[in-house]
Amino acid sequence: MAATASPGAGGMDAKPRTSPKSVKFLFGGLAGMGATVFVQPLDLVKNRMQLSGEGAKTREYKTSFHALTSILRAEGLRGIYTGLSAGLLRQATYTTTRLGIYTVLFERLTGADGTPPGFLLKALIGMTAGATGAFVGTPAEVALIRMTADGRLPPDQRRGYKNVFDALIRIVREEGVPTLWRVSEGAGDLGGYFSDNILCHFCASMISGLVTTAASMPVDIAKTRIQNMRTIDGKPEYKNGLDVLVKVIRYEGFFSLWKGFTPYYARLGPHTVLTFIFLEQMNKAYKRLFLSG
């Protein structure tokens, strides 16, 4: 009688080796950081435009291109990368946490037979992951907003943070820990994870991003101004997000709520594609070095 083959005999039924979860999370964060190096100037332009005209002052920039050329002329090439350390820390905290939470919840809620969670449950997972990531990443974003905004101020009014860690330490010392979580941004854009087709993912990101950007910009400008605001004579510049929106409309016009739309939208596609490319290359390298053979 022939011997019964064991389930893994000859490697026929053995599952392919995959990288550990910790490595996947690490690569996710590193991929986001790599993409940020390329799109940081767009973040800076977006933040400067959203703060332009604040307090009923004359608007500093007419268009995104005018903002970019003005910054380059006044601050040089290095100036458009102001706040890069904060942008990198934000990706290291926000993206890694978001990706990790999403992966863990997705795997735990997948059926024993391998059936993935339904659409609504997947959306809830994405929102949970996004909200958790946002909470963890908000301190770095507060530092990012302030560092990118600094160059538009007169020298005697600048905060002069040396790097993101200097910014975080000084914010805590001068304004208290709660300031680090001023207007924590919300929630999840991880409903689908990464597609195998980079062109498809790029197109989907740009189409969905158009609607998302248009809807979220008023909230984003309120967040940017609150995170950057100062306390003057013991009184904060804004009471809350609604106060920001009312003042923007009153002094700058209704459509000023969408200032910075172009650079904000323009960064979505490149950041998504670059993150995917970096992630794919790191996974391939890890597989070749540690999982092959």
C-alpha positions in Angstrom: 0.0 0.0 0.0 1.4 3.4 -0.9 2.1 5.7 1.9 -0.3 8.6 2.3 1.3 11.9 1.4 1.4 14.4 4.2 -0.2 17.8 3.6 3.0 19.5 3.0 4.9 16.7 1.2 7.2 17.9 -1.5 6.1 21.4 -0.8 3.1 20.9 -3.0 0.6 22.3 -0.5 2.9 24.5 1.5 1.9 28.1 1.8 4.2 30.6 0.2 6.4 32.4 2.7 5.5 36.0 3.3 7.1 38.8 5.3 6.1 39.3 8.9 3.4 41.9 9.8 6.1 44.1 11.5 8.0 44.2 8.2 4.8 45.1 6.3 4.0 47.9 8.6 7.6 49.2 8.5 7.6 49.1 4.7 4.3 50.9 4.6 5.6 53.8 6.7 8.9 53.9 4.7 7.0 54.0 1.4 4.9 56.9 2.6 8.0 58.7 3.8 9.7 58.2 0.5 6.8 59.6 -1.4 6.6 62.6 1.0 10.2 63.6 -0.1 8.8 64.3 -3.6 5.5 65.9 -2.7 6.6 68.0 0.3 6.7 71.3 -1.8 3.0 70.8 -2.7 2.1 70.5 1.0 4.1 73.7 1.7 2.3 75.6 -1.1 -1.1 74.3 0.0 -0.5 75.4 3.6 0.9 78.8 2.6 -2.1 79.5 0.4 -4.6 78.5 3.1 -2.9 81.0 5.5 -2.7 83.7 2.8 -5.0 86.6 3.5 -5.6 85.6 7.1 -6.8 88.3 9.4 -8.3 90.4 6.5 -4.8 91.0 5.2 -4.1 91.3 1.5 -3.8 87.9 -0.1 -0.2 87.0 -0.7 -0.6 84.6 -3.5 -2.8 84.8 -6.6 -2.3 81.2 -7.7 -0.4 78.0 -6.8 2.2 78.8 -9.4 2.6 82.3 -8.0 3.0 80.9 -4.5 5.7 78.4 -5.6 7.7 81.0 -7.6 7.4 83.5 -4.7 8.7 81.0 -2.2 11.5 80.0 -4.4 12.5 83.6 -5.0 12.4 84.6 -1.4 13.6 81.4 0.3 15.4 79.4 -2.3 15.1 75.7 -3.3 15.7 74.7 0.3 12.7 76.9 1.4 10.2 74.7 -0.4 11.4 71.8 1.7 10.8 73.6 5.0 9.1 71.2 7.4 10.3 68.0 5.6 11.3 66.5 9.0 7.7 67.0 10.2 6.3 65.5 7.0 8.5 62.5 7.4 7.5 62.0 11.0 3.8 62.3 10.1 4.2 59.5 7.6 6.2 57.4 10.0 3.4 57.7 12.6 0.2 58.2 10.7 0.8 55.8 7.7 2.4 53.0 9.8 -0.3 53.1 12.4 -3.1 53.3 9.8 -1.7 50.5 7.7 -1.1 48.3 10.8 -4.5 48.8 12.3 -6.2 48.1 9.0 -4.2 44.9 8.3 -4.8 43.5 11.8 -8.6 44.3 11.8 -9.0 43.0 8.2 -7.3 39.7 9.0 -9.2 39.2 12.2 -12.6 39.9 10.6 -11.9 37.6 7.6 -13.9 34.4 7.8 -12.4 31.1 8.6 -13.0 30.0 5.0 -11.1 33.1 3.8 -14.1 35.2 3.0 -13.1 38.9 3.3 -15.3 41.4 5.3 -18.2 42.9 3.5 -18.2 46.4 2.0 -19.7 48.2 5.1 -17.4 46.3 7.5 -14.4 47.1 5.3 -15.4 50.8 5.3 -15.7 50.7 9.1 -12.2 49.1 9.4 -10.8 51.8 7.1 -12.5 54.6 9.2 -11.2 53.1 12.4 -7.7 52.7 11.0 -7.8 56.3 9.6 -9.0 57.8 12.9 -6.4 56.0 15.0 -3.7 56.9 12.6 -4.8 60.5 12.6 -4.7 60.7 16.4 -1.2 59.3 16.4 0.0 61.5 13.5 -1.6 64.8 14.6 1.4 66.1 16.7 3.7 65.8 13.7 1.1 67.5 11.5 0.8 70.5 13.9 4.6 70.8 13.7 4.3 70.5 9.9 1.7 73.3 9.6 3.7 75.6 11.7 7.1 74.9 10.1 5.7 75.4 6.6 4.0 78.6 7.6 7.0 80.2 9.3 8.7 81.6 6.1 5.7 83.9 5.3 6.1 85.8 8.6 8.5 88.7 9.3 11.7 87.5 11.0 10.7 88.8 14.4 7.4 86.9 14.4 8.7 83.5 13.3 8.7 80.6 15.6 12.1 79.3 14.2 11.7 75.6 14.9 15.0 73.8 14.0 13.3 70.5 13.2 10.2 68.5 14.1 11.5 67.4 17.5 12.5 70.9 18.5 9.0 72.0 17.4 7.2 69.3 19.5 9.3 70.0 22.6 8.7 73.8 22.4 5.0 73.4 21.7 4.6 71.2 24.8 6.8 73.6 26.9 5.3 76.8 25.7 1.6 75.9 25.0 1.0 72.6 26.8 0.4 69.0 25.6 -3.2 69.4 24.4 -1.9 71.8 21.7 -0.4 68.8 19.9 -3.8 67.4 19.3 -5.5 70.6 18.1 -8.1 69.6 15.5 -7.1 66.0 15.0 -7.8 65.2 11.3 -10.3 62.5 10.5 -10.6 59.3 9.0 -9.9 56.6 6.7 -9.0 56.3 3.1 -7.9 52.7 3.3 -11.1 51.1 2.0 -9.3 49.2 -0.8 -5.6 48.9 0.2 -3.3 48.7 -2.7 -4.4 47.4 -6.1 -2.1 45.2 -8.2 -2.6 47.6 -11.2 -0.8 50.9 -10.5 -2.5 52.7 -13.4 -5.9 51.6 -12.1 -5.1 52.7 -8.6 -3.8 56.1 -9.8 -7.0 56.7 -11.8 -9.2 55.6 -8.9 -7.3 57.8 -6.5 -7.5 60.9 -8.7 -11.2 60.4 -9.4 -12.2 59.8 -5.8 -9.7 62.4 -4.6 -11.4 65.1 -6.7 -14.7 64.7 -4.8 -12.9 64.2 -1.4 -10.7 67.3 -1.9 -13.6 69.5 -2.9 -15.7 68.4 0.1 -12.9 68.5 2.7 -11.0 71.7 1.8 -13.2 74.0 4.1 -12.5 71.6 7.0 -8.8 71.5 6.0 -8.4 75.3 5.9 -10.0 75.5 9.4 -7.7 72.8 10.7 -4.6 74.5 9.2 -5.4 77.9 10.7 -6.3 76.5 14.1 -3.1 74.4 14.3 -1.1 77.5 13.3 -2.9 80.1 15.4 -1.3 82.1 18.2 -2.6 83.1 21.6 -2.4 86.9 21.8 -2.9 88.5 25.3 -4.3 85.2 26.6 -6.9 85.1 23.8 -6.6 82.6 20.9 -7.1 83.9 17.4 -10.0 81.5 16.8 -12.6 80.0 19.1 -13.2 76.9 17.0 -13.4 75.6 13.5 -16.7 77.3 12.8 -15.2 80.6 13.9 -12.5 80.1 11.3 -15.0 79.4 8.5 -17.2 82.4 9.4 -14.2 84.8 9.5 -12.8 83.4 6.2 -16.1 84.0 4.4 -16.6 87.4 6.0 -13.1 88.8 5.3 -11.8 86.8 2.4 -14.8 85.6 0.5 -16.7 82.3 0.2 -14.4 80.7 -2.4 -11.4 81.3 -0.1 -12.5 78.2 1.7 -11.0 76.3 -1.3 -7.6 78.1 -1.2 -4.8 75.6 -1.9 -7.1 73.2 -3.8 -4.7 72.7 -6.7 -1.6 71.7 -4.8 -3.7 69.6 -2.4 -5.3 67.7 -5.2 -2.1 67.5 -7.3 -0.2 65.7 -4.5 -2.8 62.8 -4.3 -1.8 61.0 -7.4 2.0 61.3 -7.2 2.0 60.4 -3.5 -0.2 57.3 -4.1 1.8 56.1 -7.0 5.2 56.7 -5.4 4.1 55.0 -2.2 3.0 52.0 -4.2 6.2 51.9 -6.2 8.4 52.2 -3.1 6.3 49.6 -1.3 6.5 47.2 -4.2 10.3 47.5 -4.6 10.9 47.0 -0.8 8.7 43.9 -0.9 10.6 42.5 -3.9 13.9 43.2 -2.3 12.9 41.5 1.0 11.5 38.5 -0.9 14.7 38.2 -2.9 17.0 38.6 0.1 15.1 36.7 2.9 12.4 34.5 1.4 13.9 33.0 -1.7 15.5 29.6 -1.7 
